[in-house]
Amino acid sequence: MKVTSAQANKLFRKLNEEYASLLLNERDSSTFLASVGEDAESVRPDYDYKAVRDRLNEIEEQLRKLKHALNLFNSSTRIEEFDMTIDEMLVYIPQLTKRKAKLQTMKNRLPKARCSTNFNKNIIDYEYINYSLDEVREDFEKVSDELARAQIALDTANNSIEFELDI
C-alpha cells in the first residue's frame, strides 16, 4: 500500500498503542485470584496465551517493517529547496530551534543592565553586552524565517510524498 510519512507515523503510534494495550490486558488477565470456596471458573478472565503471543509477535514484525520503511524514506527523500534528505532535516530543525532560542535570549538583553551583588552593597556593577544588538536581532529574524521555511517544507514532504509500505 502507498502511504505518506505522516500516515505511516500515525500507523506506528496506533500499533504501539495496541501493543501496550495487549501487554496490559495480558498482565491483568494471565493470572487471577479466587477465594477459598469460590468457584474459580466463575471469576476466570478470558485469556488465550497463544493468541496474545501471536498478535504481539505480529505487531512487533509490523513495527520493524514500518520503522525500516520510514528510515529508508527519510534517508532517501530529498527536500530540494534545502538540498537535504528528510533525516538531515530532522537534525537541522532542532539545530535551528536551539539557535533561535539563544538569539532570542541575546536580543532581549539590555545593552547595559544593573547587577545585584551580595558582596558590597555600596558598589554598583553593570553588565554590558559584548555584541551588536542589531546584528543579533537581524540573525534572529533570519533564523526564525529559516526555521519556519524548514518546518513547512518538511510538513509538505511528510504529508504529500508517498512510498510503498508492505506490512
C-alpha positions in Angstrom: 0.0 0.0 0.0 1.1 3.6 -0.6 1.3 5.9 2.4 2.8 9.2 3.3 5.2 9.6 6.2 2.5 11.3 8.2 0.2 8.3 7.7 3.0 5.8 8.4 3.8 7.6 11.7 0.1 7.5 12.7 0.0 3.8 12.0 3.2 3.4 14.0 1.6 5.1 17.0 -1.6 3.0 16.6 0.4 -0.2 16.5 2.3 0.8 19.6 -0.9 1.6 21.4 -2.4 -1.7 20.5 0.8 -3.5 21.7 0.8 -1.7 25.0 -2.9 -2.5 25.5 -2.3 -6.1 24.8 0.5 -6.2 27.3 -1.7 -4.5 29.9 -4.6 -6.9 29.2 -2.2 -9.8 29.4 -0.8 -8.6 32.7 -4.3 -8.2 34.2 -5.8 -11.5 32.8 -2.9 -14.0 32.7 -3.3 -14.7 36.4 -6.3 -14.3 38.7 -7.3 -14.7 42.3 -10.1 -16.8 43.7 -11.1 -17.1 47.3 -11.2 -20.4 49.1 -14.6 -22.0 48.4 -15.2 -19.7 45.4 -15.8 -21.3 42.0 -12.6 -20.3 40.2 -14.2 -20.8 36.8 -16.8 -18.1 37.5 -14.0 -15.5 38.1 -11.6 -16.7 35.4 -10.9 -13.9 32.9 -10.8 -14.5 29.2 -7.2 -15.1 28.2 -5.6 -17.0 25.4 -1.8 -17.1 25.8 -1.2 -18.4 22.2 -3.5 -15.7 20.6 -1.9 -12.9 22.6 1.6 -14.2 21.9 0.9 -14.5 18.2 -0.6 -11.0 18.0 2.3 -9.4 19.9 4.7 -11.1 17.5 2.7 -9.9 14.5 2.7 -6.3 15.8 6.4 -6.4 16.5 7.1 -7.6 12.9 4.8 -4.8 11.5 6.6 -2.2 13.7 10.0 -3.3 12.5 8.9 -3.2 8.8 7.2 0.1 9.3 10.2 1.7 11.0 12.5 0.4 8.4 10.4 1.8 5.6 10.2 5.1 7.4 14.0 5.1 7.8 14.5 4.3 4.1 12.1 7.1 3.1 13.7 9.6 5.4 17.3 8.8 4.3 16.5 8.8 0.6 13.9 11.5 0.1 15.4 14.9 -0.6 13.9 18.3 0.3 15.3 20.0 -2.8 14.9 23.6 -1.6 17.3 22.8 1.3 19.4 20.2 -0.6 19.0 17.8 2.3 17.3 14.5 3.0 14.5 14.3 5.4 16.7 12.7 8.0 19.1 15.6 7.7 16.2 18.0 8.1 15.2 16.1 11.3 18.6 17.2 12.7 18.6 20.7 11.1 15.3 21.8 12.5 16.3 21.2 16.2 19.6 23.0 15.5 17.7 26.0 14.2 15.4 25.8 17.2 18.3 25.9 19.6 19.9 28.8 17.7 16.7 30.7 17.7 16.3 30.3 21.5 19.9 31.5 22.1 19.4 34.5 19.8 16.1 35.3 21.5 17.8 35.5 24.8 20.6 37.6 23.4 18.2 40.0 21.6 16.2 40.6 24.7 19.1 41.7 26.8 19.6 45.3 27.7 22.8 46.9 26.4 23.6 47.8 30.0 21.9 46.2 33.0 22.5 46.7 36.7 23.6 43.6 38.5 23.0 42.9 42.1 25.9 41.6 44.1 25.9 40.3 47.6 29.5 41.3 48.3 29.4 45.1 48.8 26.1 47.0 48.6 28.0 50.3 48.1 29.4 49.2 44.7 27.1 49.0 41.7 28.0 46.6 39.0 26.7 46.8 35.5 26.6 44.0 32.9 27.3 45.1 29.3 26.5 43.2 26.2 29.6 42.4 24.1 27.9 42.1 20.7 25.9 44.1 18.2 22.3 44.1 19.3 21.2 45.0 15.7 23.2 42.1 14.3 21.7 39.6 16.8 18.2 40.9 16.0 18.8 40.5 12.3 20.2 37.0 12.8 17.1 36.1 15.0 14.8 37.2 12.1 16.8 35.2 9.6 16.8 32.0 11.8 13.1 32.4 12.6 12.3 32.6 8.9 14.6 29.7 8.0 13.0 27.6 10.8 9.5 28.3 9.6 10.5 27.6 6.0 12.2 24.3 7.0 9.2 23.2 9.1 6.8 23.9 6.2 9.0 22.1 3.7 9.2 19.0 6.0 5.5 19.1 6.7 4.7 19.3 3.0 7.0 16.3 2.2 5.6 14.2 5.1 2.0 14.9 4.0 2.4 14.6 0.2 5.2 12.2 -0.8 4.1 8.6 -0.8 6.1 5.5 -0.5 5.4 1.8 -0.7 4.6 0.1 2.7 4.5 -3.7 2.7 3.1 -4.8 6.1 
